[in-house]
């Protein structure tokens, strides 16, 4: 068995990689590791899912595993991932379980876990759960019987509670903004249109009819073509795209141009900075954020703290440094004062609220970030660690950095799972970015 947890929980092809048996085992182990109470009270778990068909099967397995471990299960049905995080904290539960493969296609599914308070798990806790699943911790397989077996009930107020929570963050009524929202036939379908309408927008919905099979199918934040076309047809002010579990948000302006996570993060950071609510005048972004984003933040007097790729690392930096805002190019933004994980609906509201407050179009707001042309080349190698240690590669990178100066940058990232090294170059022109990336790729291939 390979490593169980990836960068965002357990994920794989449903009923092949992620089987009901594995889902049950993960749920039982998570209850054992995370429910560290003194034995006088029953552990509590919140369980939600996105609408893909396999979620019904896996939800049954997860619920059975939790009840078998003696947990009281609060089933919340089809909700966004950030709703499970919020409800885990709101109910005082010991753990939250979200069954979703996010933006992945329908045949895939996954299990995301949250600890008490609705926080993502650190590596050490994931390792402890994996040891229990594989039996390597030597704890045996304790199963309560009789009155010790857990019970299951539905939390009927889950969607309403989460919707009210999201709307409580609204700073500026949306004053009739015309919005097209793409729900990806996913978890956002249940609550995103209601949230934006209650906030004051005129809402037109696409991707809002999940049938179990059509989640992320040519629609949503990874397939923006339908949203671009619908914004034009409706004459809308903005299009908002969510992914399958609604923890991310991308946007399209009235002219059809895509506004990515870097630009959205910059817009939100500037808004918080101007109102005095950006803690330490610092925002958290990953190493993949465009250099143009960094230039915009520096010009505004905002410090950027950079992390590895992955929203878990953004979250770790926010929590450890006591900061308030961070995010990724993909549209995962975390507003730590309001949420313990990325929340696409909160992000959408923040963006719309900024448009309403300033009277500016999305294109005007996004223009503060001048994106530098970017080239990404995946270089197959036989030994990615040899590339990291290569003097030839280090010299080539140093030469390119001297050539680009502050007008560009280079990033080499060995893949965590494959024999690949990712070469990313940003430069003043696309031609220069392509040429520099090709030159570095040759050096990397020779070293690996």
C-alpha positions as a printed NumPy array, in Angstrom:
array([[  0.   ,   0.   ,   0.   ],
       [  1.383,   3.406,  -0.988],
       [  1.053,   6.562,   1.028],
       [ -2.63 ,   6.959,   1.888],
       [ -2.882,  10.759,   2.1  ],
       [ -2.066,  13.087,  -0.758],
       [ -1.932,  16.869,  -0.689],
       [ -5.655,  17.106,   0.092],
       [ -6.859,  13.956,   1.835],
       [ -7.379,  10.488,   0.386],
       [ -8.263,  10.488,  -3.302],
       [ -8.598,   8.031,  -6.179],
       [-10.965,   6.291,  -8.564],
       [-14.097,   5.416,  -6.598],
       [-14.669,   1.697,  -6.023],
       [-11.222,   0.902,  -7.446],
       [ -8.59 ,   2.929,  -5.556],
       [-10.991,   4.391,  -3.007],
       [-13.172,   1.425,  -2.07 ],
       [-15.971,   1.294,   0.525],
       [-13.728,  -0.942,   2.608],
       [-10.955,   1.648,   2.609],
       [-13.405,   4.473,   3.333],
       [-14.753,   2.542,   6.323],
       [-11.235,   1.878,   7.618],
       [-10.174,   5.517,   7.235],
       [-13.283,   6.702,   9.071],
       [-12.765,   4.262,  11.945],
       [ -9.104,   5.218,  12.234],
       [ -9.856,   8.941,  12.093],
       [-12.38 ,   8.563,  14.903],
       [ -9.791,   6.744,  16.978],
       [ -7.039,   9.31 ,  16.397],
       [ -9.071,  12.544,  16.49 ],
       [-11.634,  11.749,  19.185],
       [ -9.197,  12.026,  22.093],
       [-11.761,  12.592,  24.804],
       [-11.602,  10.978,  28.245],
       [-14.125,   8.251,  27.458],
       [-17.   ,   9.826,  29.39 ],
       [-18.665,  11.29 ,  26.281],
       [-19.298,   9.962,  22.809],
       [-17.176,  11.443,  20.004],
       [-19.072,  13.443,  17.376],
       [-18.41 ,  13.529,  13.624],
       [-19.9  ,  15.715,  10.863],
       [-20.177,  13.995,   7.458],
       [-20.918,  15.757,   4.147],
       [-20.417,  15.009,   0.471],
       [-20.594,  16.457,  -3.016],
       [-23.294,  15.163,  -5.399],
       [-21.234,  12.665,  -7.429],
       [-22.894,   9.235,  -7.583],
       [-20.157,   7.343,  -5.738],
       [-20.573,   9.705,  -2.799],
       [-23.712,   7.876,  -1.754],
       [-21.804,   4.59 ,  -1.486],
       [-18.807,   6.122,   0.237],
       [-20.951,   8.145,   2.625],
       [-22.599,   4.903,   3.775],
       [-19.181,   3.346,   4.354],
       [-17.819,   6.383,   6.219],
       [-20.893,   6.602,   8.427],
       [-20.667,   2.869,   9.187],
       [-16.989,   3.189,  10.093],
       [-17.612,   6.127,  12.412],
       [-20.583,   4.478,  14.136],
       [-18.56 ,   1.271,  14.467],
       [-15.94 ,   3.302,  16.336],
       [-18.641,   4.603,  18.698],
       [-19.049,   8.067,  17.189],
       [-22.272,  10.038,  16.98 ],
       [-22.636,  10.965,  13.305],
       [-24.228,  14.211,  12.107],
       [-25.014,  13.716,   8.435],
       [-25.273,  17.03 ,   6.555],
       [-25.803,  15.745,   2.997],
       [-24.632,  17.587,  -0.105],
       [-22.789,  20.738,   1.015],
       [-19.583,  22.598,   0.095],
       [-16.358,  21.457,   1.734],
       [-16.077,  24.735,   3.711],
       [-19.555,  24.036,   5.099],
       [-18.286,  20.804,   6.654],
       [-15.34 ,  22.687,   8.165],
       [-17.669,  25.383,   9.526],
       [-20.222,  22.912,  10.886],
       [-17.479,  20.859,  12.555],
       [-16.538,  23.947,  14.527],
       [-20.091,  25.161,  15.096],
       [-21.311,  21.844,  16.525],
       [-18.199,  21.24 ,  18.631],
       [-17.602,  17.981,  16.767],
       [-14.37 ,  16.042,  17.14 ],
       [-13.927,  15.6  ,  13.421],
       [-15.436,  16.438,  10.056],
       [-15.455,  14.263,   6.952],
       [-16.066,  15.592,   3.435],
       [-16.482,  13.058,   0.632],
       [-15.389,  14.817,  -2.537],
       [-12.765,  14.852,  -5.265],
       [-13.086,  18.625,  -5.656],
       [-12.424,  19.636,  -9.298],
       [-11.604,  16.067, -10.426],
       [-13.89 ,  14.23 , -12.891],
       [-16.852,  12.153, -11.739],
       [-15.187,   8.69 , -11.612],
       [-12.856,   9.986,  -8.87 ],
       [-13.762,  10.63 ,  -5.273],
       [-11.961,  11.476,  -2.067],
       [-12.105,  11.875,   1.692],
       [-11.067,  15.142,   3.304],
       [-10.743,  15.204,   7.085],
       [-11.032,  18.074,   9.547],
       [-10.068,  18.084,  13.201],
       [-11.892,  19.796,  16.065],
       [-12.635,  23.403,  15.149],
       [-12.753,  22.604,  11.421],
       [ -9.001,  22.603,  10.727],
       [ -7.163,  20.531,   8.149],
       [ -4.936,  17.816,   9.551],
       [ -1.191,  18.239,  10.022],
       [  1.105,  15.607,   8.55 ],
       [  1.676,  13.893,  11.91 ],
       [ -2.053,  13.265,  12.423],
       [ -2.465,  11.939,   8.882],
       [  0.451,   9.58 ,   9.548],
       [ -1.186,   8.355,  12.76 ],
       [ -4.44 ,   7.637,  10.907],
       [ -2.538,   5.797,   8.192],
       [ -0.76 ,   3.649,  10.783],
       [ -4.139,   2.635,  12.205],
       [ -5.558,   1.843,   8.773],
       [ -2.59 ,  -0.383,   7.94 ],
       [ -2.379,  -1.886,  11.433],
       [  1.165,  -0.626,  11.935],
       [  0.394,   1.128,  15.218],
       [ -0.296,  -2.118,  17.093],
       [ -3.472,  -0.79 ,  18.692],
       [ -5.655,  -3.67 ,  17.529],
       [ -9.209,  -3.32 ,  16.304],
       [-11.365,  -2.269,  19.252],
       [-15.081,  -2.368,  18.468],
       [-17.677,  -1.145,  20.982],
       [-20.851,  -3.198,  21.306],
       [-24.318,  -2.648,  22.699],
       [-24.822,   0.917,  23.832],
       [-21.303,   1.778,  22.756],
       [-22.151,   1.645,  19.053],
       [-22.585,   5.093,  17.524],
       [-25.87 ,   6.575,  16.322],
       [-26.618,   8.525,  13.147],
       [-28.866,  11.533,  12.618],
       [-29.36 ,  14.171,   9.939],
       [-28.54 ,  17.803,  10.692],
       [-31.457,  19.379,   8.854],
       [-30.312,  22.981,   9.411],
       [-26.86 ,  22.445,   7.879],
       [-27.322,  24.37 ,   4.611],
       [-29.209,  27.223,   6.289],
       [-26.598,  27.513,   9.058],
       [-23.732,  27.647,   6.564],
       [-25.555,  30.115,   4.301],
       [-26.213,  32.453,   7.231],
       [-22.572,  32.191,   8.254],
       [-21.294,  33.129,   4.798],
       [-23.69 ,  36.06 ,   4.505],
       [-22.57 ,  37.371,   7.896],
       [-19.226,  38.226,   6.26 ],
       [-20.844,  40.532,   3.668],
       [-19.554,  44.082,   4.027],
       [-21.349,  45.783,   1.15 ],
       [-24.782,  44.858,  -0.329],
       [-24.375,  43.938,  -3.968],
       [-26.724,  46.616,  -5.316],
       [-28.188,  44.591,  -8.133],
       [-24.926,  43.432,  -9.727],
       [-25.696,  41.054, -12.592],
       [-23.921,  37.788, -11.858],
       [-23.655,  34.492, -13.712],
       [-22.645,  31.74 , -11.292],
       [-21.315,  28.411, -12.521],
       [-21.876,  25.757,  -9.852],
       [-20.073,  22.96 , -11.77 ],
       [-23.113,  20.71 , -11.127],
       [-21.521,  20.327,  -7.721],
       [-21.95 ,  21.231,  -4.065],
       [-22.403,  24.94 ,  -4.79 ],
       [-25.701,  24.168,  -6.556],
       [-27.54 ,  23.952,  -3.246],
       [-26.506,  27.252,  -1.735],
       [-24.407,  29.556,  -3.978],
       [-27.342,  31.022,  -5.965],
       [-29.237,  31.664,  -2.713],
       [-26.208,  33.322,  -1.097],
       [-25.619,  35.72 ,  -3.994],
       [-29.322,  36.553,  -4.354],
       [-29.727,  37.243,  -0.642],
       [-26.638,  39.472,  -0.839],
       [-28.456,  41.636,  -3.401],
       [-27.228,  40.358,  -6.786],
       [-29.266,  39.475,  -9.863],
       [-28.234,  35.864, -10.388],
       [-28.296,  33.631, -13.45 ],
       [-27.161,  30.036, -12.832],
       [-25.387,  27.523, -15.052],
       [-24.084,  24.143, -13.923],
       [-26.728,  24.029, -11.21 ],
       [-28.45 ,  20.718, -11.982],
       [-26.346,  17.888, -10.528],
       [-27.455,  14.373, -11.439],
       [-24.602,  12.425,  -9.848],
       [-22.661,  12.018, -13.108],
       [-22.23 ,  15.525, -14.539],
       [-20.106,  17.153, -11.816],
       [-17.197,  19.136, -13.374],
       [-18.167,  17.738, -16.793],
       [-17.043,  20.491, -19.161],
       [-18.106,  23.14 , -16.691],
       [-16.985,  24.831, -13.484],
       [-13.695,  26.477, -12.532],
       [-11.596,  24.117, -14.672],
       [-13.742,  24.647, -17.809],
       [-14.495,  28.359, -18.097],
       [-15.733,  28.409, -21.709],
       [-19.443,  28.012, -20.868],
       [-19.234,  30.761, -18.244],
       [-17.502,  33.161, -20.636],
       [-20.211,  32.535, -23.236],
       [-23.05 ,  32.961, -20.726],
       [-21.662,  36.217, -19.319],
       [-21.725,  37.594, -22.87 ],
       [-25.265,  36.292, -23.536],
       [-26.631,  37.741, -20.302],
       [-24.731,  41.039, -20.505],
       [-23.603,  40.296, -16.941],
       [-21.191,  42.33 , -14.841],
       [-19.264,  39.256, -13.721],
       [-19.153,  35.501, -13.931],
       [-18.188,  33.402, -10.91 ],
       [-16.997,  29.809, -11.289],
       [-16.862,  27.277,  -8.47 ],
       [-15.417,  23.779,  -8.526],
       [-17.15 ,  20.56 ,  -7.53 ],
       [-16.955,  21.103,  -3.773],
       [-17.053,  24.933,  -3.861],
       [-13.834,  25.601,  -1.976],
       [-12.445,  27.698,  -4.834],
       [-13.584,  30.612,  -6.967],
       [-12.416,  32.01 , -10.29 ],
       [-14.049,  34.876, -12.167],
       [-14.746,  36.236, -15.637],
       [-15.156,  39.949, -16.296],
       [-17.82 ,  41.535, -18.511],
       [-15.543,  41.361, -21.556],
       [-14.896,  37.639, -21.136],
       [-11.382,  37.868, -19.688],
       [-10.52 ,  35.371, -16.959],
       [ -9.584,  36.729, -13.521],
       [ -7.474,  34.122, -11.732],
       [ -6.703,  33.519,  -8.093],
       [ -3.702,  35.866,  -8.085],
       [ -5.82 ,  38.812,  -9.232],
       [ -8.684,  37.929,  -6.882],
       [ -6.231,  37.649,  -3.985],
       [ -4.75 ,  41.034,  -4.88 ],
       [ -8.194,  42.676,  -5.064],
       [ -9.182,  41.267,  -1.675],
       [ -5.824,  42.089,  -0.083],
       [ -6.029,  45.702,  -1.24 ],
       [ -9.578,  45.991,   0.108],
       [ -8.564,  44.68 ,   3.53 ],
       [ -5.413,  46.817,   3.513],
       [ -7.387,  49.995,   2.811],
       [ -9.845,  49.238,   5.629],
       [ -7.061,  48.397,   8.097],
       [ -8.135,  44.742,   8.33 ],
       [ -5.173,  43.038,   6.634],
       [ -3.265,  41.711,   9.619],
       [  0.352,  42.946,   9.683],
       [ -0.213,  44.222,   6.138],
       [  0.817,  40.748,   4.988],
       [ -0.765,  38.286,   2.579],
       [  0.176,  34.625,   2.078],
       [  0.672,  33.174,  -1.419],
       [  2.425,  30.133,  -2.883],
       [  5.611,  30.   ,  -4.923],
       [  3.453,  29.718,  -8.07 ],
       [  1.919,  33.172,  -7.662],
       [  2.805,  35.376, -10.627],
       [  5.571,  37.931, -10.173],
       [  3.094,  40.59 , -11.259],
       [  1.124,  39.854,  -8.084],
       [  4.248,  40.426,  -5.996],
       [  4.937,  43.723,  -7.759],
       [  1.375,  44.917,  -7.056],
       [  1.578,  44.017,  -3.39 ],
       [  4.976,  45.662,  -2.955],
       [  3.734,  48.873,  -4.577],
       [  0.824,  48.948,  -2.106],
       [  3.06 ,  48.402,   0.915],
       [  1.862,  44.828,   1.464],
       [  4.302,  42.055,   2.368],
       [  3.913,  38.672,   0.678],
       [  4.785,  35.565,   2.682],
       [  5.435,  32.693,   0.264],
       [  4.736,  28.999,   0.897],
       [  4.974,  25.713,  -0.964],
       [  2.161,  24.838,  -3.38 ],
       [ -1.009,  23.637,  -1.66 ],
       [ -3.727,  25.33 ,   0.335],
       [ -2.706,  23.357,   3.428],
       [  0.604,  25.245,   3.463],
       [ -1.184,  28.554,   3.02 ],
       [ -3.359,  27.648,   5.989],
       [ -0.379,  26.619,   8.119],
       [  1.31 ,  29.966,   7.46 ],
       [ -1.851,  31.928,   8.234],
       [ -2.375,  30.124,  11.532],
       [  1.252,  30.079,  12.685],
       [  1.782,  33.772,  11.866],
       [ -1.636,  35.009,  12.945],
       [ -2.434,  36.418,   9.5  ],
       [ -5.826,  37.015,   7.911],
       [ -5.669,  36.327,   4.15 ],
       [ -3.943,  33.927,   1.793],
       [ -4.562,  32.035,  -1.4  ],
       [ -3.484,  30.328,  -4.604],
       [ -3.694,  30.939,  -8.354],
       [ -6.295,  28.172,  -8.546],
       [ -8.8  ,  30.298,  -6.655],
       [ -8.435,  28.797,  -3.183],
       [ -8.623,  31.829,  -0.879],
       [ -8.702,  31.641,   2.895],
       [-10.199,  34.444,   4.976],
       [ -9.017,  33.221,   8.35 ],
       [-11.289,  35.52 ,  10.341],
       [-14.31 ,  33.839,   8.738],
       [-13.233,  30.362,   7.702],
       [-10.749,  27.648,   8.598],
       [-10.294,  26.511,   4.992],
       [-10.659,  27.816,   1.442],
       [-14.218,  28.974,   0.763],
       [-15.358,  29.771,  -2.771],
       [-18.604,  31.447,  -1.684],
       [-16.825,  33.747,   0.76 ],
       [-14.369,  34.607,  -1.994],
       [-17.152,  35.335,  -4.465],
       [-18.92 ,  37.576,  -1.957],
       [-15.705,  39.455,  -1.167],
       [-15.085,  40.094,  -4.864],
       [-18.656,  41.231,  -5.535],
       [-18.677,  43.386,  -2.429],
       [-15.51 ,  45.159,  -3.601],
       [-17.122,  45.876,  -6.974],
       [-20.206,  47.263,  -5.251],
       [-18.24 ,  49.373,  -2.77 ],
       [-15.959,  50.962,  -5.379],
       [-18.335,  51.125,  -8.335],
       [-15.495,  49.728, -10.429],
       [-15.839,  46.944, -12.955],
       [-14.049,  43.66 , -12.372],
       [-11.738,  44.463, -15.284],
       [-10.75 ,  47.735, -13.605],
       [-10.13 ,  46.043, -10.276],
       [ -8.121,  43.198, -11.819],
       [ -5.981,  45.586, -13.864],
       [ -3.898,  46.348, -10.761],
       [ -2.067,  43.067, -11.443],
       [  0.028,  43.047, -14.592],
       [  0.646,  39.361, -15.129],
       [  4.033,  38.489, -16.517],
       [  4.072,  35.913, -19.339],
       [  4.714,  32.481, -17.847],
       [  6.028,  29.231, -19.308],
       [  5.883,  25.891, -17.487],
       [  7.812,  22.878, -18.822],
       [  7.629,  19.4  , -17.269],
       [ 11.02 ,  17.752, -17.809],
       [ 11.159,  13.922, -17.499],
       [ 14.271,  12.788, -15.62 ],
       [ 15.628,   9.535, -14.238],
       [ 16.626,  11.027, -10.872],
       [ 14.913,  14.252,  -9.807],
       [ 17.046,  14.478,  -6.661],
       [ 20.203,  14.564,  -8.795],
       [ 18.811,  17.648, -10.508],
       [ 18.357,  19.362,  -7.153],
       [ 22.004,  18.674,  -6.278],
       [ 23.457,  19.517,  -9.715],
       [ 26.04 ,  22.321,  -9.868],
       [ 25.314,  22.767, -13.588],
       [ 21.625,  23.374, -12.875],
       [ 22.443,  25.791, -10.053],
       [ 24.783,  27.787, -12.319],
       [ 22.185,  27.892, -15.117],
       [ 19.526,  29.143, -12.728],
       [ 21.854,  31.788, -11.303],
       [ 22.71 ,  32.99 , -14.81 ],
       [ 19.041,  33.287, -15.765],
       [ 18.165,  35.093, -12.541],
       [ 20.927,  37.607, -13.211],
       [ 19.654,  38.031, -16.782],
       [ 16.033,  38.619, -15.713],
       [ 16.691,  40.673, -12.576],
       [ 13.486,  41.978, -11.035],
       [ 11.631,  41.724, -14.349],
       [ 11.211,  37.941, -14.183],
       [ 11.889,  34.839, -12.157],
       [ 12.675,  31.139, -12.295],
       [ 11.255,  28.275, -10.263],
       [ 12.388,  24.638, -10.417],
       [ 10.162,  22.169,  -8.577],
       [ 10.792,  18.416,  -8.457],
       [  7.51 ,  16.508,  -8.574],
       [  6.558,  14.85 ,  -5.32 ],
       [  5.238,  11.714,  -7.029],
       [  6.862,  11.398, -10.48 ],
       [ 10.336,  11.545, -12.008],
       [  9.707,  15.033, -13.299],
       [ 11.169,  18.458, -12.662],
       [  8.868,  21.386, -13.363],
       [ 10.635,  24.404, -14.861],
       [  8.669,  27.629, -14.552],
       [  9.889,  30.91 , -16.036],
       [  8.3  ,  34.363, -15.982],
       [  9.707,  37.117, -18.162],
       [  8.71 ,  40.479, -19.7  ],
       [  7.696,  38.781, -22.978],
       [  6.313,  35.365, -23.84 ],
       [  9.115,  34.821, -26.326],
       [ 11.771,  35.376, -23.662],
       [  9.932,  33.161, -21.164],
       [  9.711,  30.353, -23.735],
       [ 13.371,  30.674, -24.725],
       [ 14.682,  30.731, -21.155],
       [ 12.473,  27.8  , -20.134],
       [ 13.691,  25.735, -23.089],
       [ 17.306,  26.524, -22.235],
       [ 16.872,  25.527, -18.593],
       [ 14.928,  22.396, -19.55 ],
       [ 17.942,  21.187, -21.559],
       [ 20.246,  21.648, -18.587],
       [ 17.783,  19.879, -16.243],
       [ 17.364,  16.948, -18.653],
       [ 21.142,  16.548, -18.953],
       [ 21.579,  16.599, -15.157],
       [ 18.783,  14.128, -14.433]])
